């Protein structure tokens, strides 16, 4: 359906410059997503078991919580892309 945004409360017509800028933001988001996947692949190769009877390296990795930080990084990058998109689109709703 053409112009679906007209049927959704809080959305407005965007200029071509705004559309182009949002598409650029989205492209950076895709690049960030690829980086997140690269970090996940890197972490997959590390020890992820409980550190109780493992090497000092395994204990260090467990204490550093790399999986948690990778997940937080992903969330913050997603929030950043959304915030930049909202800054350009300027919806009227919450």
N, CA, C and O atoms as CSV, one atom per row, in Angstrom:
chain,resi,resn,atom,element,x,y,z
A,1,UNK,N,N,0.848,-1.175,0.000
A,1,UNK,CA,C,0.000,0.000,0.000
A,1,UNK,C,C,0.897,1.243,0.000
A,1,UNK,O,O,1.801,1.369,0.826
A,2,UNK,N,N,0.640,2.128,-0.912
A,2,UNK,CA,C,1.392,3.380,-0.957
A,2,UNK,C,C,1.017,4.288,0.197
A,2,UNK,O,O,-0.129,4.315,0.646
A,3,UNK,N,N,2.015,5.034,0.669
A,3,UNK,CA,C,1.800,6.063,1.697
A,3,UNK,C,C,1.162,5.520,2.968
A,3,UNK,O,O,0.278,6.160,3.538
A,4,UNK,N,N,1.599,4.352,3.416
A,4,UNK,CA,C,1.060,3.754,4.638
A,4,UNK,C,C,1.258,4.661,5.844
A,4,UNK,O,O,0.436,4.674,6.760
A,5,UNK,N,N,2.359,5.424,5.841
A,5,UNK,CA,C,2.658,6.284,6.991
A,5,UNK,C,C,1.554,7.309,7.228
A,5,UNK,O,O,1.403,7.798,8.348
A,6,UNK,N,N,0.796,7.634,6.215
A,6,UNK,CA,C,-0.301,8.601,6.378
A,6,UNK,C,C,-1.419,8.038,7.246
A,6,UNK,O,O,-2.217,8.789,7.809
A,7,UNK,N,N,-1.472,6.731,7.349
A,7,UNK,CA,C,-2.521,6.096,8.138
A,7,UNK,C,C,-2.055,5.777,9.561
A,7,UNK,O,O,-2.832,5.259,10.364
A,8,UNK,N,N,-0.815,6.079,9.873
A,8,UNK,CA,C,-0.274,5.829,11.203
A,8,UNK,C,C,-0.151,7.160,11.929
A,8,UNK,O,O,0.489,8.089,11.436
A,9,UNK,N,N,-0.757,7.245,13.081
A,9,UNK,CA,C,-0.753,8.467,13.867
A,9,UNK,C,C,0.672,8.897,14.230
A,9,UNK,O,O,1.494,8.069,14.623
A,10,UNK,N,N,0.957,10.188,14.097
A,10,UNK,CA,C,2.234,10.736,14.535
A,10,UNK,C,C,3.298,10.839,13.467
A,10,UNK,O,O,4.376,11.372,13.725
A,11,UNK,N,N,3.021,10.337,12.262
A,11,UNK,CA,C,4.013,10.397,11.191
A,11,UNK,C,C,3.672,11.513,10.209
A,11,UNK,O,O,2.511,11.893,10.060
A,12,UNK,N,N,4.695,12.028,9.545
A,12,UNK,CA,C,4.521,13.147,8.619
A,12,UNK,C,C,5.230,12.827,7.308
A,12,UNK,O,O,5.966,11.845,7.207
A,13,UNK,N,N,4.997,13.664,6.318
A,13,UNK,CA,C,5.712,13.548,5.055
A,13,UNK,C,C,7.161,13.968,5.275
A,13,UNK,O,O,7.428,14.971,5.935
A,14,UNK,N,N,8.084,13.208,4.727
A,14,UNK,CA,C,9.503,13.531,4.839
A,14,UNK,C,C,9.998,14.074,3.499
A,14,UNK,O,O,9.529,13.673,2.434
A,15,UNK,N,N,10.945,14.982,3.582
A,15,UNK,CA,C,11.569,15.486,2.360
A,15,UNK,C,C,12.518,14.417,1.818
A,15,UNK,O,O,12.861,13.468,2.523
A,16,UNK,N,N,12.938,14.576,0.569
A,16,UNK,CA,C,13.875,13.617,0.002
A,16,UNK,C,C,15.191,13.638,0.775
A,16,UNK,O,O,15.815,12.593,0.958
A,17,UNK,N,N,15.620,14.814,1.230
A,17,UNK,CA,C,16.857,14.904,2.018
A,17,UNK,C,C,16.721,14.125,3.323
A,17,UNK,O,O,17.673,13.469,3.747
A,18,UNK,N,N,15.552,14.185,3.969
A,18,UNK,CA,C,15.322,13.435,5.211
A,18,UNK,C,C,15.293,11.937,4.952
A,18,UNK,O,O,15.840,11.155,5.730
A,19,UNK,N,N,14.660,11.543,3.867
A,19,UNK,CA,C,14.615,10.124,3.505
A,19,UNK,C,C,16.025,9.613,3.244
A,19,UNK,O,O,16.393,8.532,3.703
A,20,UNK,N,N,16.816,10.390,2.505
A,20,UNK,CA,C,18.194,9.992,2.208
A,20,UNK,C,C,19.018,9.874,3.487
A,20,UNK,O,O,19.809,8.943,3.638
A,21,UNK,N,N,18.831,10.821,4.408
A,21,UNK,CA,C,19.579,10.796,5.665
A,21,UNK,C,C,19.180,9.591,6.515
A,21,UNK,O,O,20.041,8.941,7.108
A,22,UNK,N,N,17.893,9.290,6.577
A,22,UNK,CA,C,17.445,8.112,7.329
A,22,UNK,C,C,17.997,6.844,6.699
A,22,UNK,O,O,18.404,5.928,7.413
A,23,UNK,N,N,18.018,6.776,5.377
A,23,UNK,CA,C,18.597,5.606,4.715
A,23,UNK,C,C,20.091,5.487,5.004
A,23,UNK,O,O,20.612,4.377,5.116
A,24,UNK,N,N,20.780,6.610,5.123
A,24,UNK,CA,C,22.202,6.581,5.491
A,24,UNK,C,C,22.371,6.077,6.923
A,24,UNK,O,O,23.270,5.283,7.203
A,25,UNK,N,N,21.509,6.536,7.825
A,25,UNK,CA,C,21.542,6.061,9.212
A,25,UNK,C,C,21.321,4.552,9.245
A,25,UNK,O,O,22.034,3.828,9.939
A,26,UNK,N,N,20.323,4.081,8.487
A,26,UNK,CA,C,20.024,2.650,8.448
A,26,UNK,C,C,21.203,1.852,7.889
A,26,UNK,O,O,21.475,0.744,8.352
A,27,UNK,N,N,21.899,2.403,6.903
A,27,UNK,CA,C,23.074,1.714,6.352
A,27,UNK,C,C,24.175,1.601,7.400
A,27,UNK,O,O,24.842,0.571,7.492
A,28,UNK,N,N,24.369,2.653,8.187
A,28,UNK,CA,C,25.346,2.585,9.277
A,28,UNK,C,C,24.903,1.552,10.315
A,28,UNK,O,O,25.734,0.871,10.915
A,29,UNK,N,N,23.603,1.442,10.518
A,29,UNK,CA,C,23.073,0.428,11.427
A,29,UNK,C,C,23.404,-0.976,10.949
A,29,UNK,O,O,23.755,-1.842,11.751
A,30,UNK,N,N,23.293,-1.204,9.648
A,30,UNK,CA,C,23.639,-2.516,9.097
A,30,UNK,C,C,25.125,-2.806,9.273
A,30,UNK,O,O,25.511,-3.941,9.551
A,31,UNK,N,N,25.961,-1.773,9.109
A,31,UNK,CA,C,27.404,-1.942,9.329
A,31,UNK,C,C,27.680,-2.263,10.800
A,31,UNK,O,O,28.532,-3.094,11.112
A,32,UNK,N,N,26.956,-1.600,11.694
A,32,UNK,CA,C,27.112,-1.872,13.129
A,32,UNK,C,C,26.667,-3.294,13.444
A,32,UNK,O,O,27.304,-3.970,14.251
A,33,UNK,N,N,25.592,-3.758,12.825
A,33,UNK,CA,C,25.110,-5.120,13.041
A,33,UNK,C,C,26.164,-6.142,12.595
A,33,UNK,O,O,26.369,-7.160,13.256
A,34,UNK,N,N,26.821,-5.862,11.482
A,34,UNK,CA,C,27.879,-6.757,11.007
A,34,UNK,C,C,29.042,-6.794,11.994
A,34,UNK,O,O,29.631,-7.851,12.221
A,35,UNK,N,N,29.372,-5.648,12.578
A,35,UNK,CA,C,30.438,-5.591,13.578
A,35,UNK,C,C,30.063,-6.386,14.825
A,35,UNK,O,O,30.899,-7.091,15.389
A,36,UNK,N,N,28.811,-6.275,15.253
A,36,UNK,CA,C,28.332,-7.038,16.409
A,36,UNK,C,C,28.482,-8.540,16.134
A,36,UNK,O,O,28.927,-9.288,17.004
A,37,UNK,N,N,28.118,-8.971,14.947
A,37,UNK,CA,C,28.250,-10.387,14.599
A,37,UNK,C,C,29.711,-10.820,14.590
A,37,UNK,O,O,30.029,-11.941,14.987
A,38,UNK,N,N,30.594,-9.946,14.142
A,38,UNK,CA,C,32.024,-10.248,14.144
A,38,UNK,C,C,32.531,-10.431,15.581
A,38,UNK,O,O,33.313,-11.340,15.860
A,39,UNK,N,N,32.080,-9.565,16.478
A,39,UNK,CA,C,32.459,-9.691,17.893
A,39,UNK,C,C,31.915,-10.996,18.464
A,39,UNK,O,O,32.625,-11.696,19.186
A,40,UNK,N,N,30.654,-11.335,18.148
A,40,UNK,CA,C,30.076,-12.591,18.641
A,40,UNK,C,C,30.873,-13.796,18.167
A,40,UNK,O,O,31.113,-14.726,18.937
A,41,UNK,N,N,31.285,-13.785,16.899
A,41,UNK,CA,C,32.098,-14.897,16.389
A,41,UNK,C,C,33.424,-14.979,17.133
A,41,UNK,O,O,33.909,-16.068,17.437
A,42,UNK,N,N,34.007,-13.813,17.424
A,42,UNK,CA,C,35.265,-13.784,18.182
A,42,UNK,C,C,35.058,-14.391,19.573
A,42,UNK,O,O,35.865,-15.200,20.029
A,43,UNK,N,N,33.997,-14.002,20.225
A,43,UNK,CA,C,33.732,-14.500,21.581
A,43,UNK,C,C,33.395,-15.979,21.589
A,43,UNK,O,O,33.692,-16.680,22.557
A,44,UNK,N,N,32.782,-16.456,20.527
A,44,UNK,CA,C,32.402,-17.866,20.450
A,44,UNK,C,C,33.622,-18.766,20.590
A,44,UNK,O,O,33.512,-19.881,21.101
A,45,UNK,N,N,34.766,-18.305,20.151
A,45,UNK,CA,C,35.991,-19.085,20.241
A,45,UNK,C,C,36.631,-19.091,21.618
A,45,UNK,O,O,37.579,-19.837,21.861
A,46,UNK,N,N,36.119,-18.263,22.520
A,46,UNK,CA,C,36.686,-18.204,23.867
A,46,UNK,C,C,35.970,-19.173,24.795
A,46,UNK,O,O,34.885,-19.662,24.478
A,47,UNK,N,N,36.572,-19.441,25.924
A,47,UNK,CA,C,35.980,-20.322,26.928
A,47,UNK,C,C,34.729,-19.662,27.483
A,47,UNK,O,O,34.770,-18.500,27.889
A,48,UNK,N,N,33.611,-20.394,27.506
A,48,UNK,CA,C,32.375,-19.824,28.030
A,48,UNK,C,C,31.779,-20.644,29.163
A,48,UNK,O,O,30.685,-20.338,29.635
A,49,UNK,N,N,32.479,-21.675,29.603
A,49,UNK,CA,C,31.976,-22.513,30.695
A,49,UNK,C,C,32.205,-21.844,32.043
A,49,UNK,O,O,32.897,-20.831,32.146
A,50,UNK,N,N,31.613,-22.427,33.062
A,50,UNK,CA,C,31.836,-21.930,34.419
A,50,UNK,C,C,33.318,-22.071,34.761
A,50,UNK,O,O,33.945,-23.061,34.384
A,51,UNK,N,N,33.878,-21.107,35.462
A,51,UNK,CA,C,35.316,-21.072,35.679
A,51,UNK,C,C,35.819,-21.893,36.863
A,51,UNK,O,O,37.013,-21.856,37.157
A,52,UNK,N,N,34.957,-22.628,37.545
A,52,UNK,CA,C,35.325,-23.248,38.822
A,52,UNK,C,C,36.646,-24.024,38.803
A,52,UNK,O,O,37.466,-23.848,39.705
A,53,UNK,N,N,36.865,-24.851,37.830
A,53,UNK,CA,C,38.089,-25.655,37.838
A,53,UNK,C,C,38.926,-25.438,36.575
A,53,UNK,O,O,39.614,-26.349,36.114
A,54,UNK,N,N,38.862,-24.232,36.026
A,54,UNK,CA,C,39.566,-23.967,34.788
A,54,UNK,C,C,40.767,-23.063,35.004
A,54,UNK,O,O,41.059,-22.657,36.128
A,55,UNK,N,N,41.440,-22.759,33.945
A,55,UNK,CA,C,42.645,-21.943,33.976
A,55,UNK,C,C,42.350,-20.512,34.424
A,55,UNK,O,O,41.198,-20.081,34.474
A,56,UNK,N,N,43.412,-19.800,34.744
A,56,UNK,CA,C,43.276,-18.392,35.115
A,56,UNK,C,C,42.659,-17.594,33.970
A,56,UNK,O,O,41.910,-16.644,34.199
A,57,UNK,N,N,42.978,-17.982,32.743
A,57,UNK,CA,C,42.398,-17.299,31.568
A,57,UNK,C,C,40.881,-17.490,31.518
A,57,UNK,O,O,40.147,-16.545,31.232
A,58,UNK,N,N,40.414,-18.702,31.795
A,58,UNK,CA,C,38.978,-18.973,31.804
A,58,UNK,C,C,38.283,-18.180,32.911
A,58,UNK,O,O,37.191,-17.648,32.713
A,59,UNK,N,N,38.920,-18.109,34.062
A,59,UNK,CA,C,38.364,-17.339,35.180
A,59,UNK,C,C,38.283,-15.862,34.803
A,59,UNK,O,O,37.288,-15.191,35.081
A,60,UNK,N,N,39.359,-15.359,34.158
A,60,UNK,CA,C,39.371,-13.957,33.739
A,60,UNK,C,C,38.248,-13.666,32.749
A,60,UNK,O,O,37.548,-12.661,32.871
A,61,UNK,N,N,38.081,-14.558,31.761
A,61,UNK,CA,C,37.033,-14.357,30.752
A,61,UNK,C,C,35.658,-14.384,31.399
A,61,UNK,O,O,34.808,-13.549,31.090
A,62,UNK,N,N,35.435,-15.337,32.296
A,62,UNK,CA,C,34.145,-15.419,32.975
A,62,UNK,C,C,33.865,-14.142,33.767
A,62,UNK,O,O,32.752,-13.618,33.718
A,63,UNK,N,N,34.856,-13.641,34.488
A,63,UNK,CA,C,34.672,-12.435,35.306
A,63,UNK,C,C,34.430,-11.201,34.449
A,63,UNK,O,O,33.732,-10.281,34.877
A,64,UNK,N,N,34.990,-11.165,33.256
A,64,UNK,CA,C,34.844,-9.993,32.384
A,64,UNK,C,C,33.461,-9.912,31.737
A,64,UNK,O,O,33.078,-8.850,31.245
A,65,UNK,N,N,32.712,-11.001,31.727
A,65,UNK,CA,C,31.360,-11.066,31.161
A,65,UNK,C,C,31.280,-10.544,29.725
A,65,UNK,O,O,30.454,-9.678,29.437
A,66,UNK,N,N,32.113,-11.049,28.826
A,66,UNK,CA,C,32.124,-10.512,27.467
A,66,UNK,C,C,30.797,-10.679,26.718
A,66,UNK,O,O,30.430,-9.814,25.923
A,67,UNK,N,N,30.078,-11.772,26.959
A,67,UNK,CA,C,28.788,-11.971,26.286
A,67,UNK,C,C,27.788,-10.892,26.700
A,67,UNK,O,O,27.046,-10.359,25.875
A,68,UNK,N,N,27.787,-10.587,27.990
A,68,UNK,CA,C,26.890,-9.546,28.497
A,68,UNK,C,C,27.215,-8.206,27.858
A,68,UNK,O,O,26.317,-7.481,27.430
A,69,UNK,N,N,28.509,-7.876,27.795
A,69,UNK,CA,C,28.907,-6.582,27.230
A,69,UNK,C,C,28.634,-6.509,25.733
A,69,UNK,O,O,28.299,-5.446,25.211
A,70,UNK,N,N,28.776,-7.626,25.048
A,70,UNK,CA,C,28.445,-7.651,23.621
A,70,UNK,C,C,26.948,-7.400,23.421
A,70,UNK,O,O,26.548,-6.669,22.514
A,71,UNK,N,N,26.125,-8.016,24.280
A,71,UNK,CA,C,24.677,-7.809,24.182
A,71,UNK,C,C,24.313,-6.357,24.485
A,71,UNK,O,O,23.468,-5.774,23.806
A,72,UNK,N,N,24.944,-5.776,25.497
A,72,UNK,CA,C,24.689,-4.362,25.809
A,72,UNK,C,C,25.128,-3.457,24.664
A,72,UNK,O,O,24.434,-2.502,24.317
A,73,UNK,N,N,26.278,-3.761,24.083
A,73,UNK,CA,C,26.756,-2.977,22.945
A,73,UNK,C,C,25.770,-3.022,21.795
A,73,UNK,O,O,25.487,-1.999,21.172
A,74,UNK,N,N,25.246,-4.205,21.513
A,74,UNK,CA,C,24.249,-4.355,20.451
A,74,UNK,C,C,23.019,-3.506,20.748
A,74,UNK,O,O,22.527,-2.785,19.879
A,75,UNK,N,N,22.527,-3.595,21.980
A,75,UNK,CA,C,21.344,-2.823,22.369
A,75,UNK,C,C,21.586,-1.323,22.219
A,75,UNK,O,O,20.749,-0.603,21.676
A,76,UNK,N,N,22.732,-0.862,22.702
A,76,UNK,CA,C,23.023,0.572,22.622
A,76,UNK,C,C,23.168,1.040,21.175
A,76,UNK,O,O,22.746,2.147,20.841
A,77,UNK,N,N,23.752,0.217,20.323
A,77,UNK,CA,C,23.852,0.581,18.908
A,77,UNK,C,C,22.467,0.645,18.267
A,77,UNK,O,O,22.186,1.552,17.482
A,78,UNK,N,N,21.606,-0.308,18.597
A,78,UNK,CA,C,20.233,-0.282,18.084
A,78,UNK,C,C,19.509,0.977,18.563
A,78,UNK,O,O,18.805,1.628,17.792
A,79,UNK,N,N,19.688,1.310,19.838
A,79,UNK,CA,C,19.064,2.520,20.382
A,79,UNK,C,C,19.600,3.765,19.683
A,79,UNK,O,O,18.845,4.701,19.418
A,80,UNK,N,N,20.886,3.783,19.385
A,80,UNK,CA,C,21.483,4.925,18.702
A,80,UNK,C,C,20.912,5.119,17.310
A,80,UNK,O,O,20.603,6.241,16.910
A,81,UNK,N,N,20.772,4.028,16.575
A,81,UNK,CA,C,20.194,4.122,15.231
A,81,UNK,C,C,18.757,4.626,15.319
A,81,UNK,O,O,18.345,5.477,14.530
A,82,UNK,N,N,18.003,4.109,16.265
A,82,UNK,CA,C,16.616,4.553,16.430
A,82,UNK,C,C,16.554,6.020,16.838
A,82,UNK,O,O,15.720,6.769,16.328
A,83,UNK,N,N,17.423,6.437,17.747
A,83,UNK,CA,C,17.426,7.831,18.190
A,83,UNK,C,C,17.757,8.770,17.034
A,83,UNK,O,O,17.123,9.814,16.882
A,84,UNK,N,N,18.744,8.407,16.221
A,84,UNK,CA,C,19.094,9.247,15.071
A,84,UNK,C,C,17.953,9.294,14.066
A,84,UNK,O,O,17.674,10.342,13.484
A,85,UNK,N,N,17.294,8.160,13.863
A,85,UNK,CA,C,16.150,8.119,12.947
A,85,UNK,C,C,15.023,9.013,13.453
A,85,UNK,O,O,14.419,9.759,12.682
A,86,UNK,N,N,14.743,8.934,14.747
A,86,UNK,CA,C,13.691,9.798,15.322
A,86,UNK,C,C,14.076,11.266,15.264
A,86,UNK,O,O,13.213,12.127,15.096
A,87,UNK,N,N,15.367,11.561,15.402
A,87,UNK,CA,C,15.817,12.952,15.318
A,87,UNK,C,C,15.504,13.533,13.951
A,87,UNK,O,O,15.136,14.702,13.841
A,88,UNK,N,N,15.647,12.736,12.924
A,88,UNK,CA,C,15.364,13.202,11.563
A,88,UNK,C,C,13.864,13.164,11.279
A,88,UNK,O,O,13.309,14.134,10.764
A,89,UNK,N,N,13.208,12.060,11.607
A,89,UNK,CA,C,11.788,11.875,11.277
A,89,UNK,C,C,10.871,12.763,12.120
A,89,UNK,O,O,9.811,13.185,11.657
A,90,UNK,N,N,11.278,13.041,13.342
A,90,UNK,CA,C,10.534,13.909,14.266
A,90,UNK,C,C,9.061,13.519,14.417
A,90,UNK,O,O,8.172,14.335,14.171
A,91,UNK,N,N,8.805,12.268,14.822
A,91,UNK,CA,C,7.413,11.865,15.033
A,91,UNK,C,C,6.815,12.643,16.201
A,91,UNK,O,O,7.530,13.101,17.092
A,92,UNK,N,N,5.508,12.780,16.179
A,92,UNK,CA,C,4.851,13.559,17.228
A,92,UNK,C,C,4.491,12.731,18.449
A,92,UNK,O,O,4.195,13.300,19.500
A,93,UNK,N,N,4.506,11.417,18.349
A,93,UNK,CA,C,4.112,10.563,19.466
A,93,UNK,C,C,5.272,10.173,20.339
A,93,UNK,O,O,6.428,10.465,20.031
A,94,UNK,N,N,4.962,9.519,21.414
A,94,UNK,CA,C,5.943,9.025,22.384
A,94,UNK,C,C,6.837,8.016,21.726
A,94,UNK,O,O,7.736,7.474,22.369
